[in-house]
Amino acid sequence: MSGAARDKLASSLQRKYDSGASIRELAEETGRSYGFVHRMLSEAGVTQRARRTRSARRLGGESRDLRGEAEEDSGSEGSKSRPYPP
């Protein structure tokens, strides 16, 4: 896929992703692979949302970025050198 058709698809995917559709939903809707949709969004300059935790997906909850969680939690302990309490 190239040229105007690719640009049109990338724009459509970006609009739907920004409106809340997941990459998996977009892949299923377009009949494309997860990797293809991810690549199209990346090439379009889309900032990826944080992945949802498994329990949030089951319960329909919000996305939650776990990457910085340990540092935030350890702040109340007063120690930044240990990411987790003993």
Helices and strands as residue ranges (DSSP letters): H 3-18, H 23-30, H 34-43, H 54-59, H 69-74, G 75-77
